[in-house]
Every structure is written in C-alpha cells, then in structure tokens.
Amino acid sequence: MQIPPVNPQVKDVDPMDPAEAIARRALCHSPARHQTTKQRGRAPPIKGLASAMAFVSGAGDIAGGPQVLTLRFARQVILGRWFMVFACLLILSASGATYIFSIYSKVLKSSLGYDQRTLNTLSFFKDLGANVGVLSGLINEVTPPWVVLAMGAAMNLAGYLMIYLAIDGRTARPPVWLMCIYICIGANSQSFANTGALVTCVKNFPESRGVVLGLLKGFVGLSGAIFTQLYLAIYGDDAKSLVLLIAWLPAAISILFVHTVRIMPHPRGPTRRRGEGSSPSAATSNDSFFCFLYISIALATYLLVMIVVQKQVDFSHAAYAVSAAALLIVLFLPLGVVIKQEYKIQKELLESLREPPTVTVDKPSSPEPSPSPAAKTQTTTTTTTSTTQTPSSSSSCLGSCLRHMFSPPAQGEDYTILQALVSIDMLVLFLATICGVGGTLTAIDNMGQIGQSLGYPSKSINTFVSLISIWNYAGRVTSGFASEMFLSRYRFPRPLMLTLVLLLSCVGHLLIAFGVPQSLYAASVVIGFCFGAQWPLLFAIISEVFGLKYYSTLYNFGSVASPIGAYVLNVRVAGALYDAEAARQHGGSLAGDGDKTCIGVECFRKAFLIITAATVAGALVSLVLVWRTRNFYKGDIYAKFRDNAADADELEEEDLKRHKETEVNGRKGVHGGRPAGRALALTWSEQHRDTERHTHDFVIDQR
C-alpha cells in the first residue's frame, strides 16, 4: 500500500484511519514541526526518505543523479569490487616473467658458463617454483589475500635480485644448486600472485568463472610482451637489466594493491518494479568483463603491431619510450570501465530510492511457547553429554577423514582436499596436463635455442618470444570466453575442449621437429595459443568438478603437473638429446668452456617427435574425463549459485517482515493498550529505522 502525499502541517491524527495516521506522522518533516516538538520536550520525528537518499548520495543531487567529483564517490570506486578486478589485472600483467626466460637465458648461459643441460635444469626449477603453489594455496585458506600477495612480493624481489647480481658480476659466481634456489624462489612468487588475485576473483564471481579465468590468465600471457616493451624503453637492449626489471616491478605493483584484493560479498541489486523485467541490475551485471575483453584485445593488437614494426625498423631509445608510454595508457583504460560501472550502480540506487515507500500491515505469527522447566533440564543434560563426548569424537577425527577420503560427494559438490587428490577425475586430469602443458612449455623455454639452431637472427628470436606471449594471451582469452559460451548455450563440456587443444598443439611440435623453412613463426603461434588455452580450461574444470570450498589449494595442485611434465620432457628428453647432438658436432665432448651450441635440424628433431607422441597420449587420456563427466556437464552446473542467491534474498525479506510486523484491531493496537494512533506512529518509526539501516547495508554491499 503506497503512502499518499499529505499536508505536513496537520497534527491531529484520526485513530479510525491507520494508513493516514502513519502517513501524517511519518511525513511531518518541516523545520517548524521539529522546533515545536523539541520545545514540548518530546523526541523529534524520524527523518524520512529524503534524508535516507541524502545519506546515500552524499553531496550528489537527488534529482540529477550522483556526482562523480566527490570524495565519497572516489571512495566507492576504490572499495568496489570492479576496482579489485582492475587491480588483479595489473598484478597478473606483471606476474608472467617466467615466460620470457628465453630472452635472458643466453645471458645466463654465457655469463656463468653453463651447458644446455644445466640451463634446462635452471628452467626446470623456474617452472617448479612457478607452478608448485600448494603452499600459497594452504596459506590463502587461513589468511586474507593480502598476506599471500605481500609474501609473493618479497619472494620475487629476493629471488630475481640475487640472479641479477650474479649475472652482472656484482657477487661471486654462485654454484648451480644456489642458482636453482634463487630462480625457484623468484618464480614461486608467481603462484602467490595467482593465488591471491585470481582465486579471489573466481570466488567473487562464481557464475562467470570461465570468463574470469580466461581474462585474468590472458593478461598473464601478455605480460611477456609487456615486459619486453618496458625494458627496451627503460634500459635499452640489455638482457641483464631485464632481470632487474623483473625483480622490482611485480613486487611494487603487488604492494601497491595489497589491500585492494579481498573476498567481497555478492552484491544484491535494488528490487525492480513497474515492469522493469528480470534483467540484472548494474550491481550484479557482469557486462564489464566484455569491456575488459575489448580493451585486452586492443592491448594485444597494439603489442603485435609494435613487435612487427620493431622487427622492420630500428627504433631509437626515445622511440621505445614513446611506444611504452602508449602501452601504459592502454593498460590503464580498464580504470575508465570501473568508474563507469560504479556510476551506474550509484545512479540505479538513487532511482530506486525515489520510488515512494510502501507499508505492509500483517498479522504477527503466533508466538512460540516458552519451553517448560522439564524441557530446559533435558536440554541442559543433552548439552552436557555432548560436551563430554567431544574429546572422543576429536580423537576419531583422523579415522573419519580416512574413511571419507575414498567416499567423495557427487561431481560439482565441495570435495575435501584429500577426496579431490585421490579421485580418478583428478588423476586423469593431472596426467593429461603433464603431457600437454609439459610439451608446450618445453618448446617455449627452448625457443631461443631452437631459433639459434635453425639459423634465425637474434631479432627474429625475440619476435618468436613476443609472438608466443601474444598468442598465449589469445589462447587463454579464447578458451575462457568460448568455453563459457559453449557450455552455457550448448552444454559443450570443457574436458572435450581440452582434448581438442592438445591435438592442435601437435601441429606446432611437428613443425619444429621437421624444421620446415620459415615455419618457426607459425609454430610459435600454435604453441603459444595451445599453451595458453590449456590453463583456463584446467582451472575451470577443477572448480566445477571439485567445488570452490578448497579451490585455493586444488587450483595450485593442478599447476604441479606443469613442472613434472617440463622436467621429463625438457630436462630428460630435450636437454639430453640436444647435448648429445652438440657433443657429436664438437668432437664427442662438451668439456671445458668452449662453444656448446648445436646447429641444425637434428638438434631438436628426436625430442619433439617424442613430445608429439606424449601429447597424443595425453589427448587420449583426457577422453576418459570427458566420458566420466558427460552427465555432469549436461545439467545446469551453476544452478546452485542462483538458488543460494535466491535463498539469501528470501531470508532477507523474511527478516525485514519480522521487524515490520504489526496488527491493527479496531481503535486499539498491540503495544500494551496504547492508543492506536500512538501505536501506529511508533510502528512507523521502527519501520523507517529499519529502512534506513537496510539502505545503508545495501550501499556497503555495493562497495
């Protein structure tokens, strides 16, 4: 029942008309009325809807919409969940330094006198640190994300700074085992950044996890090309200084946004009325992700154009600085999307508050009978018994965990960590990832040596690395958005898409194995795309099949497959076969500090034929997961999140009704025999206090 407008100067209340009594007493807001009641010694009336709107809008004009150039709006933007997404984009765009190892690997090899097998051993420890993030996942389970980000920043600075000091000759030449520790610690910071930023975003946007994973992982893929442009602009063509840039830039960005990244409650938009339909409100809409996608495409296109132009034209240091400045402008464009989205949220809130309030008069439910003394005694006895039995139940906790470890819930429910680790689905996914990611990562880490052995110039080798970074981004974004679209529209399972990606990567491996002239450009494109496409699919499958409760740990456990595959295929296969061919070319031995370079197609032919066979085997293994999850992906896997949101809204409505319930019976109310007008006025005050409190809570949710 909507409240009709009334004259605020009317003071008398007709107890025979409850609605008019509520309206007249509630809307008496004139200053004269306030002064009169204060002089009479009574409390002034509660402020009305206009005061609530003024509280929400701050300095904004209610009639014209929210004002942007205010401190209140700036605070709303900084505390909003979309600014958190922007912060995660910047953190992850600087956390992919492990993908440009091939640029400074030649400096490591020449400065420290390493052979190819030793260099591949360093590469293995780099991949081990970057992908073994179980520790960061366990820390994130019990601490807020800022702890994980701060620890990652410290590890990044310490690890890569020591590597820079070693290759620049500022410290004594460290032994190989110490260099392995340095690069493992520095690369492990990447897992801390991914856990703190990416896992937090997935939990904040559970119904768009494919889009979130694809977008954020896409910026990780672009980080290699971003680092290349920045180090050319800041330090020039100096690979040693690139290691220094890797040491301080990611740490600085993580520290800058360390308190921005946090778990936030899912927002609830204002209630839509008057035929507005069921479209999501600005607070709950995820359309901004597509704006971020378009900006990321523009960023990738710009980087690709600059790579091609810099290959054809010799840039001066000033030209590199101008291109890097344009790069930073594009990189910060998502901030405009964040401001626009927060403006829509504020405007929508003001529009919802302009609608006249309604008062619902319901009969209160019958009060529950108080428990009898006998029931209280029985409850106390039960509580004492339960407390006494607690030690025995805690002693059998380990046995209960072991029993339930092999009795997992249905697919899509929240698995425990042990249930997920011993499940057949995780084992199959783990084996497929070892074969798929291990092969593509071997090609990426050895791209510098592959190009050198096939006779490509150094500028072209840098082009290959940048192309891998660009297409790594394209693979991540495409697999994230495309798999989400095919899943929601056609129920196309993600494991089957993973199988197709593994088969596509075999094309790139065969191009390297046979050394087709000028085919390394196409091979770098295919391998970069397939390497990037596997990650969003892997992490989305883990979150969907095993649930989000322990996602921080399970997400990092899935990454462990990468260093295992890299060690087997890179160190034990590619590195050993390369050194064997190099020894044959140099007289049968690589002893001493002489040239250890291998030239020709034979250097990597056998290795990549073996990698191709392993990738095909991984694709066949992934078909087992496709079969086991076929019924799960035929259903609506996101239904439970929508049901939980609906249940939360129903509980909130019931809670509001519980505070607003009242009963009108003739001329008497239920407030202790007081006159009906007095009772109804008090009821309106209680209702209005609840309305203002609920409005304040809604604004906090949006921030």
N, C-alpha and C positions, 0 to 999 in steps of 0.2 A: 504494500500500500504506500504510494508516494505521498510525501508531505506537501500539502498545498501552501502557497505563499500566504502569509498573514501579516497583519499590521503589528510591528514590533512594539508599539506604544500601548497595546491592550494589556492590562494587568490582571483583570479578573478572569477566572477560569470557571467554565461551566462543567461541573463534575459529570453531567449527563452525556458529554461528548468526549470520550477519551482521546480520540485522534486529534481533535482541536486543542485539547489540553496539552498534549505532548508537543504539538507544533508551536503553540503560542509561547510556552515556557522555554522551549529549546531555542527559538529564533529571536529572542529578545536580546539583541547584541548592541543596542545603541549606547553611546557613552553616557547619556543621561540616565539610562536604566542602570548601568553599572554603578554610577555615583550614588543613585538613590538607595540601592541595596547595601552599599558599603556604609552609608550613613545610618542605616537602620540596624547595623550590627550583624547582618547575615552575609553568608558567602556569596560572591557574585556568580552568575550563571556560567556554566562551562562554555568555552569558546566553541564556535560552530565549525561548519565545513570550510568556511573561508580561512579560518586560522590554520586548519589542517593543511589546506592547499598552500598557504603561505609557508608553512613549515617545510613542506616537501620541496617547493620550488626555490626556496632560498630567496635570492634577490630577483628572481625571474618574474615576469609579468604573467599573471594567470591568463589573461585574455589573449596575449600574443604568443605564448609559448616560452620555453626555457631560454635563459640567456647563457651563452657559451663562455663569454669572457668574464668568468667569476671564479673565485677560489673554490666554491662549493662544487661547481661542475668539473673543474680540474681534478678535485679530489675524487669525484665519482668516476672519472676516466681512469685514474691511476689505480683505484681499488677495484675496478671492474674486471670481469673475467676475460673480456676481449683484450684488454691491455696485457693480461697474463699470457694470452696466446701470442701477442706480438713479442713479448719478452722471450718466450720459448723459441720463437722463430729466430731471433738474433742469437740466442745461446747456441742453438743447434747449427746455425750457419757458420759458426766458428769452432765447431767440435768435430770436424771431419779431417783433421790434419793427418790421420793415418793413411788417407787415400792419396796423398802426394808424396809418399815415401820414395817413389821412383825418381823424383826431382833431385832430392838431396842424397840419394843412395850412392851416386857416383862420387860425391864428395866424401862420404863415409869410407868408401872403398879405397880411394886414393890417399886420403889423409892418414888413415890408420893402417893401410897395407893389408886389407882383407881380401881373401879369395871369394868366389861366388858362393860357396857353401857356407862360409862364415857370414856373409851378407844375408843369405837366406835364413840363417839361424836368427840373426837380429830381426829380420822381417817376421819370423815366427813368433818371437817374444813380443813384438809390436802387436801382432794380431791377437796373441794370447791376452795381453793386457786390455786391448780394446774390446774384446768380446766376453771375457770371463768377468762378468759383473754381478755374480751371485752375492758377493759381499755388499755391494752397493744396494742390491735389492733387499737383503736382510736388514740393513741399516734403515732403509726407507720404510720398512714395515713398522718400525718402532719410533721413528723420529720424523719431524716435519721435513719437507723437501729442501728447506734452506740449509739444513745440516749437510745433506748429500752434495748440494751444489758448492758449498764452501770447502768441503773436503776435496772435491774434484778440482777446484781451482788451485788449491795448494799443491796437489799432486802434479798437475800439469806444469806449473811453474818450476817445481823442483826437478822433475824428470828431464824435460827438454832443455832447461838451462844448463844442466850438467853435460848434456850431449853437445850443446853449442860450445861450452868451454873446452871440451875435449877436442873437437874437430878444428877449433880455431887456435889450438896450441897454447891456450892460457893455463892449462893444467897438464900434469904428466899424462902420458898415454895410458889410459885405464886398460885393465885386462878385459878379455871378451865377456867373461861372466858378469863383470860390473856394468859394462855397456848394455848387456841384456837386461839387467835390473833397471837401469836408467830408462831405457825405452819402454819397458813393461810398465813402470810406474807412470810415466808420462802418458802413454796410450790408455792406461786404465782410467784416467780422468775422463775419457770419452764416455765410458759406461756410466760414470757418476752423473755426467751431464744429461745423458739419455734417460737415466732413471729418474732424476729429479725433475726434468722438464717434460719429457714425452709421456711417461707413465702418469704424471699428474694431469696432463691434458686429456688422456684417454679416460681417466676416471671422472673428469669434469664434463666430458661429452660422450657418454657411453653409447648413445644411439647413433653416433657418427664416427665410430672408431676407425673404420676403413678410410674415411676422408681425412681424419686427424693424422693417422699413421702415414698415409701417403704424402700429405702436405709437409709434415714436420720432417719425415725422412727425406723428402725431396730437397729441403734446404740443407740437410746434412750432405746430400750428394753434390749440391752446388758449392759446398764450402771449399773444395779443392780449387776450383776455378776462381773463387773469390780470393783465396789466399794468394794465388799466383798473381792476380792483378794488383793486390795491395802491396806485396813485397817488391814487385817491379817498380811501383810508384814511390815506395818509401826508401828502399835500399838499393835499387837497381838490380842488374842481373848477377846477383851474388847468392849462391845456394846456401852458404853458411849463414847469412843473415836471415834466410827463410826460417831456419831452425829457431833463431832468436825471436822472430815474429810469432812463430807457433807457441813459444814459451809464454809470452806475456799477454797476447791479445785475448785468447779464450778465457784466461784467468780473470782479466779485467772485466769482461762482459758478464761473467757469472757472478762476480762480486757486486757489480752494479745492480743486477736484478735479483739478488739473492732472496729478498723478502717479498718480491712480487709473485713468484711462483708458489702456489699453495692450493690445497684442496678447497673447493668452494661448493656450497650447496646449489643444487639445480634450481634455477630461478622459476618462479611461478608468475606468469603474466597476469594482468588485471582481467577480471571477468568481462567477457564480451557479451553485449546485449544488443537489442534492437536490430536483429537480423544481420549481425556482422559476420556470421558464418563461423566455421571451425578452423580457420587458418591460424597458424601460430602467431603469437604476439612478438613484438620486437625483442622482448626479454628472452623468449625461448626459441626464436628462429635461429637457424644455423646458416643463413644465406651468406653471411660474411665470409665463410670458408671459400665460397666460389670467387669472391672478390680477391681474397688472398691467393687463390689459384691463378687468376688472371695476372696478378702482379708478379707472381713467381715465374709465369711463362714469359712475361716481358723481361724479367731479370735474366732468365736463361737465354732468351733470344739475344739480348744485349751482350752477354758474355760470349755467345757463339760468334756473333759478328766481330767482336773485338779480337777473338782468337784468330779468325780468318784474316782480318786486316793486319794484325801484328805479324802474321806469317808472311804477308806480301810486302809490307812496308817496314822500314827500320824506324822505330819510334825513339824519340829523344826522351830524356828523363822528365822534362816538362809535359810532353805528350802523355806519358804514362800517368803523371799526376792528374791531368785533366780527365782521363778515362776513369781513373779510380774515384774522382770526385763525383762523376756522373753515376758510377756504380753505387756509391753510398746514398745518393738521392733516391734511386730506385729501391734500394734496400730498405729505406725508411718510409716508403709510400704506404705500407700497411698501417702506419700510425693514423693516417687520414681515415682509413676504413674504421678503425677503432673509435675515433671521435664521432664519426657519422652514426655509428651504431648506438653509442651511448646517448647521443642527442635524440635518436628515435625512441629509445627507452624512456627518457625523461619526458618527451612530448606525449607519448602514449599514456604515461602515468598521469600527467596533468589533465588530459582529455577524459580519462576515466573518473577523475575526481570532480569534474564539472557536473556530472550527472547527479540529479537530486537523490539524496539517500532514501532508503526505504526502511520502514519499521515493521517487523513481523511480530504479531501478538499470538503466542502459542500457549497452550496449557502445559504446565510443567508436568513432567513424568512423576509417577508416584514414588515417593522417597523409599529407598531400600530400608528394610527393617534392620535395626541395630542387632548385632549378634548377642545372643544370650550369654550369661556368665559361663554356662557349661561349654558353649562353643568356644569362648575365649580361652578357657582352660585347655580344651582339646587342641586349639591352635598353638598355644604355648608349648604343650607337650610335644607336638609334631615338630616344632622348630628346634626344640632342644635335642630331639632324636636325630634330626638332620644334621645339626651341628656336631653331634657326637660321631656320626658316621662319615664326616668329611675326611679325617685322616686316612681311613681305609680306602675311600674312593680315590684319593690322590695317589695312594701307593700303587693302585692298579691302573694308573693313567697310561703308563708305558705299554702295558699289555693291551689296553684298549686301542691305543694308536696302532700297534702292530696288527691287531685283528682287523681294524677298519682300513688299513693300508691297501689291502687286496680286495676291498669291497667298495669300489668307487661309486659315486652317485651317477645319475643319468648325464649324458652329454649336455653341456650348457649350464649345469649347476656348478656351484662353487666346490671345486676339489681342494683337499688339503695338499700341502707341498709334497708329502710322501705319496699320496694317491696319484698325483699327476706324474711324478718321476718314474713310478713303476708301471704306469699304464702302457698298454700296447700302442695307443694312439701317439703318445709322446715318443716312444721308441721308433716308430715308423717315421714320424716327422723329423726326428733327430738324424736318422740315417740318410734320409733324402737331402737334408740340409748339408750334411757333411760332404756329400758328393757334389751337390750343386754349387753351394757357396764356396767350398774349397777349391773347385776348379776355376771359377771366375776370379777369385781372389788371387790365385797363383798367376793368372795372366796379367792382372792389374799390377801386382808387385814386381813382376819381371818385364813390364812393358819397356822400360828403359834399355835393358839388356837385349830384349827381342829386337827392338828397332836398331840397336847398335850392331847386332849380329847380321841383320839383313841389309845393312849399309845405308840406313836413313840418317840424314844430318841431325845435329842436336836440336835445331829449331823445330824440326818435324817431330822429334821425340817429345818435346814439351807440348806440341799440338796434340799428340796422342793422349797425353795425360789429361789435358784440358777437355778433350772430346769425351774421354771416359767419365770425367766429372759431370759434364753436361748431360750425357745420356744416362748416367747413373741417376741424376735427378729425374729425367723423363721417365725412366722405368719405375721409380718409386711413386711418382705422382699418378702415372697411368694405372699402375696396378692397384693403388689405393682407391682412386675415384672410380675406375672402371669395375673393379670387383664389387664395390659397394652398390653401384648402379645395377649390374647384372644380378647380384644377389637379391636386391630388393624388388626388382621387376620380374626377373625370370627364374629366381631360385637357383641360379648357377653357382655351384659350390666353389668355394675358394681353393680347396685342395686340387681340384681339377685344373684350375688356372695355374697353380704352381707346377703341375706336370707339364703343361704347355710351355711355360717359361724355361724349364730345364731342357726340353727338347730343342728350343730355339737357341739356347746357348751353345749347343753342339756345333752349330754353323760357324760361330766365331772361333772355336777351338780348332776346327778343321782348316780354316783359312790360315791360322798361324802354323799349323803342323806342316802344310804343304808349301808355305812361303810363296803364295801367288803374288806376282809383282804388283805393287801399289795396293795390295789388299789389306794392309795393316790399318788403313783408315776405316774400312768397313768392319774389320774385326774389332777395333776399339769401340765402335758404335754398338755393335751387337753385344759384346761382353759387358760394356758399361750399362746398357739397358737391362740386360738379364740379371746382372748382379744387383742393381737397384730394385728391380721388380720383385725379387725374392723376399726382401726384408718386410715390407708391409704385409705381404701375404702370410709369412711365417708368424709375425706377432699378432695379426688379426685372428688367425686360426687358433693360436694359444688362448687368446682372450675369450673367444667364442666357445671353444670346446671345454675349457677348464675353469671358466669364470674369472671374475675380477677381484675376488677377495684377496688372493695372494699373487696378484698379477706382477707386482714389483719383482718378486723372486723368480717366478716362472718365465717372465719376459727375459731376464738375464740368463736363465738356464738355457733357453733356446739359442742364445748367442754363443754358447760354449761350443756348438757344433762347428762354428767358423774356424777357430784356431786348430781344432783337431783335423779338419779337412785340409787346412793350409799346411800343417806340419807333414801330413802324409804325402800330399800331392806336390807341395812346394819344396820342402827340405829334402825329403827322402826320395822323391822322384825327379822333379825338375832340376833341383840343385845338384844332385849326384850325377845325373846324366849330362848336364852342362859341363861340370868339371871334368868328367871323363872325356868328353869330346875336346875340351880345351887342352887337356894333357896330351891327347893324341896329336893335336896340331902343334904343340910346343915341345915335341920330342919325348913324350911319355911321362913328364913330371911337371908339377906346378910348384916345386920347392923354390924358396928364395923370394925376392921382392920384385921379380921381373914382371913382364906383361902376362896377365892371366885372362885376356879377353878371347872369347871364342867367336869366330866369324863363319857365317854360312847357315844354310837352312837346317843342316843336321844338328845344330846346337840344341834345338827345342822340338825337333820332329817327333822323336820317340816319346818324349814326355807328354806332348799334347795329344798324341794318339791314345795314350793310356788315360789321360784326363777325359777325353771324349767317351771312352768306354765306361769309365766310372760315372759320368754324368747320365748316360743312358740307363745304367743300373739304378741310379737314384730316381729317375723318372718312373721306372717300373715299380720301385718300392713305394713311391707316392701314390700309385694307383690303389694300393691296399688301403690307405687312409681315405681315398675317395669312396671306396666301397663301404668302409665301416661307418662313414658319416653321411651316407646318402639320405637316410631318413631324417636325420637331424636338420640338414640344410633344406629339406623340402618344406619344413614348417616355418613359422614366424619366430626367428631366433631373438628378436628384440621385443616380443610381446610382454615379457615380464617387466621390462623397464617402464613401458607405458602403463601397465597395471599398477606398478608401485607408485608412479606419479599420480594416477587416479585415486588410489587408496589414500595417499597423503592429502590430496585435496578434500576428499570426503571427511577424513578425520579433522581437518582444519575447519570445515563447515560445521561439523557436529560440535566442535569446541566453541565456536562462535555462538551457535544456537544455545548452548548450555549457559553461556554468560548472559544471553539476552532474553531468556525465557521469562514470561510474566503471565499472570492470569487476571482478567478483569471480570468481576462478578457484581453487576449492578453498580451501586454507588460506592462500594467498599472494595479496597484492594487486598492484597495478601501480605502487606507489610505491617503486620502487627496491629491491624484495626485502624490504621491512619486513614484520613480521608482519601478518596480516590484520586483527586487532583494532585495532592501531595505525593501519593504513591507513584503516580504515573510520571511526575516530574523527576522523582528520584530514579525511576527506571530509565528515563531518557538520559539522565546524566551518566548512569552506569554504561548504557549502550554507547554513548558518544565517547566516553573514555576508552572503551574497547575499540571503537572505530579508529580513534587517533593512534592507539597503540598498534593496531594491526597495520595501519598505513605506514607507520614508522618502521615496523618489521619488514614490510614489503620493500621499502626503499633500501634497507640494509641488504635484503636478498639480492637486489639488482646490482649492488656494488660489490 
